[in-house]
Amino acid sequence: MATVAANKLELLQIADAVAREKMIDPGLVIEALEESYSKAAKARYGADYDIRASIDRKTGDLTMTRVRTVVEEVEDHFTELDLHDAREIDPNAQIGTELSDPLPHMDFSRIGAQSAKQVIMQRVREAERERQYEEFKDRKGTIINGLVKRTEYGNVIVDVGRGEAMLRRDQLIQREAFRNGDRIRAYIKDVRLEQRGPQIFLSRTAPEFMAELFKMEVPEIYDGVIEIKAVARDPGSRAKIGVISYDSGIDPVGACVGMRGSRVQAVVNELNGEKIDIIPWNDDAATFLVNALQPAEVAKVVMDEDAGRIEVVVPDEQLSLAIGRRGQNVRLASQLTGWDIDIMTEAEESERRQAEFAERSKLFMDSLDADEMVAQLLVSEGFTNLEEVAYVEIEELSGIDGFDEETAQELQARARDALDAINAAATEKAREMGVEDSLFEFEGLTPQMIVALAEDGIKNLTDFAQCADWELAGGYTTVDGKRVKDDGLLEQFDVSLEEAKELVLTARVLLGYIDADEMVAQQAADAEAAAAAEAGEEEEAEG
C-alpha cells in the first residue's frame, strides 16, 4: 500500500512539474490525465459508455465510474435508464438524475500510458497557445526584440521568447536582409488567435514603428510633453513626422533631433538610413502643409475643404524640390496632412488666371454686348456670371470706377434680357424633352436646372422627389482610402447639399409623401446635428 500511495503522490508531483515547466495550470494536466484514463476504460468496456475518471487533487486517488441519466423513455441503453430501474438503485432518483456506478480497479500502466501522453501533450499545447495569445495580445502596438530563427519564402520568422512571430516580406524595409541568429526589433502590428494557434505579425515599415522608436529615444514624448501627431513614411528612403509641444518652453523639433542629432540619428540607424523630416504641427491645415512641404518654399495656398484638396503655388525654381524625387516629397506631405495636394508654379497659376479672366470677359462681351474694357472692369471687380450682374445692388455697379448710375442700369437691363433669352431657350428645350408642368411649376428650379434634370430622366415632380440630396448637389465618397468625386445633377448651378435637401423635402410635402410637421422636425434635427458637430470640432481644437 505504501508503494501505491507513493506512486499516487508521484503522479501529482509529475503533473505539477509539467505544469511549472510549461507555465500552465496544474489542474489542466490533471484533467488531461483524467481524460486519458476515461479513454483507456472505454477501450476496455466499450466506447458507447459514459465513463468518467476523477483524480483526487490531494491524495492522487483514482476513481472510475460509469454514468447513466434517468429518462422517461430509454433510447440509449449504454448511457440511459428508465425511472423504474433507477428507483431500484436510488429511491430518490428523478427524471434527469445522473447515477454513477463505480468500476473495478484497472491496471493502466500499459493500457493508458500512450493515451495519457498524447492527451497531456495536446492539453499542454492548447494551454501554451492560450497563454501565448493572452501574453502577446496586450503587447499589440508596441516594439518587441527577437532573434531571427529562419526565413521562409522571403518572410522572416522571429523568435520572440515564448513564441514565434512573422515579419512578412512586404513589412521589411527595402534592401534589408537578415540572417539566422540576427537580433531584430519590430512593431507588433497584429495578434490573431487562429486554428493553428496564435499568430503574431510584425512590421518594420508601419508608421507606428517610427513613432514608437521616437518614444523610446525622446523622454519628452514618453512623458506626454511632446506628441507625435502624424507620421508618413516611404520605408527605407524618407519620412516626415509632425510633432507638437504642450510646453511652450520646449521646442518639439529640437527635442526630437537631440544634441548634435543624436536622438534622430538613433532612429535613422534603426531604419536602415531612412531620412526623417521633423515638422512642427499646426492646427491650421494651410500652415501645417507649408511646413510639411519643406524644404520647398510655398508662395500661395488655396484650400477646397469640401473636396479635401489643397492647391499649392510655388516659385518656378522650387517646383522640382516641392514635388521631390519621383513625387516623394509631395506624396509624403499629402499622407502627413491628409489632404490631396495639387502643385503648380507661379507661371502656371498666372496663365490659368489669365485664361479665366479672358473667358469671363468674353462672356460679358457677348451676353451684354459690351466693349472689352467694360467687360474687363466687371471681371476685375469679381463678377463671374450674368446673375451677379443682373441682381446685384445697383450701387455696387455704379460704384465701379468709370461707371455711372445710367451705365449700371443699362448693364443690369442687358443682363436680365440675356438671362430671359437663355431661360426661354432652356424652357423650350425642356418641353421638347417631355418635361411635365409639375416640374416647371415647382419653385426653386430654373429652366436650365430643369434641362439638366431632364437629361438624366427626371421629368416630373414625382421623379424629383425620389432623388437624394447628394445626387443633386454632388459630394465625395472614400474609396480605397481616397476621396472620389460624385458629380451632382445641379452642382454646376452651385446648389449646396442643404439647398438640395430643402428642395427634395418640399417636393415630398407637396406630393403628400411626408407632412409639413415631419419636414420641420427633419430640418430641426439636421440643424441640431450640425451644431453638435461644430461644437465637437471646437472642443477637439481646444483640446
C-alpha positions, 0 to 999 in steps of 0.5 A: 500500500505504501508503494501505491500511495507513493506512486499516487503522490508521484503522479501529482508531483509529475503533473505539477512539474509539467505544469511549472515547466510549461507555465500552465495550470496544474489542474489542466494536466490533471484533467488531461490525465483524467481524460486519458484514463476515461479513454483507456476504460472505454477501450476496455468496456466499450466506447458507447459508455459514459465513463468518467475518471476523477483524480483526487487533487490531494491524495492522487486517488483514482476513481472510475465510474460509469454514468447513466441519466434517468429518462422517461423513455430509454433510447440509449441503453449504454448511457440511459435508464428508465425511472423504474430501474433507477428507483431500484438503485436510488429511491430518490432518483428523478427524471434527469438524475445522473447515477454513477456506478463505480468500476473495478480497479484497472491496471493502466500502466500499459493500457493508458500510458500512450493515451495519457501522453498524447492527451497531456501533450495536446492539453499542454499545447492548447494551454501554451497557445492560450497563454501565448495569445493572452501574453502577446495580445496586450503587447499589440502596438508596441516594439518587441526584440527577437532573434531571427530563427529562419526565413521562409519564402522571403518572410522572416520568422522571429523568435520572440521568447515564448513564441514565434512571430512573422515579419512578412516580406512586404513589412521589411524595409527595402534592401534589408536582409537578415540572417539566422541568429540576427537580433531584430526589433519590430512593431507588433502590428497584429495578434490573431488567435487562429486554428493553428494557434496564435499568430503574431505579425510584425512590421518594420515599415508601419508608421507606428514603428517610427513613432514608437522608436521616437518614444523610446529615444525622446523622454519628452514624448514618453512623458506626454510633453511632446506628441507625435501627431502624424507620421508618413513614411516611404520605408527605407528612403524618407519620412516626415513626422509632425510633432507638437509641444504642450510646453511652450518652453520646449521646442518639439523639433529640437527635442526630437533631433537631440544634441548634435542629432543624436536622438534622430540619428538613433532612429535613422540607424534603426531604419536602415538610413531612412531620412526623417523630416521633423515638422512642427504641427499646426492646427491650421491645415494651410500652415501645417502643409507649408511646413510639411512641404519643406524644404520647398518654399510655398508662395500661395495656398488655396484650400477646397475643404469640401473636396479635401484638396489643397492647391499649392503655388510655388516659385518656378525654381522650387517646383522640382524640390516641392514635388521631390524625387519621383513625387516623394516629397509631395506624396509624403506631405499629402499622407502627413496632412491628409489632404490631396495636394495639387502643385503648380508654379507661379507661371502656371497659376498666372496663365490659368488666371489669365485664361479665366479672366479672358473667358469671363470677359468674353462672356460679358462681351457677348451676353451684354454686348459690351466693349472689352474694357467694360467687360474687363472692369466687371471681371476685375471687380469679381463678377463671374456670371450674368446673375451677379450682374443682373441682381446685384445692388445697383450701387455696387455697379455704379460704384465701379470706377468709370461707371455711372448710375445710367451705365449700371442700369443699362448693364443690369437691363442687358443682363436680365434680357440675356438671362430671359433669352437663355431661360426661354431657350432652356424652357423650350428645350425642356418641353421638347424633352417631355418635361411635365408642368409639375416640374416647371411649376415647382419653385426653386428650379430654373429652366436650365436646372430643369434641362439638366434634370431632364437629361438624366430622366427626371421629368416630373415632380414625382421623379424629383422627389425620389432623388437624394440630396447628394445626387443633386448637389454632388459630394465625395465618397472614400474609396480605397482610402481616397476621396472620389468625386460624385458629380451632382445633377445641379452642382454646376448651378452651385446648389449646396447639399442643404439647398438640395435637401430643402428642395427634395423635402418640399417636393415630398410635402407637396406630393403628400409623401411626408407632412409639413410637421415631419419636414420641420422636425427633419430640418430641426434635427439636421440643424441640431446635428450640425451644431453638435458637430461644430461644437465637437470640432471646437472642443477637439481644437481646444483640446 
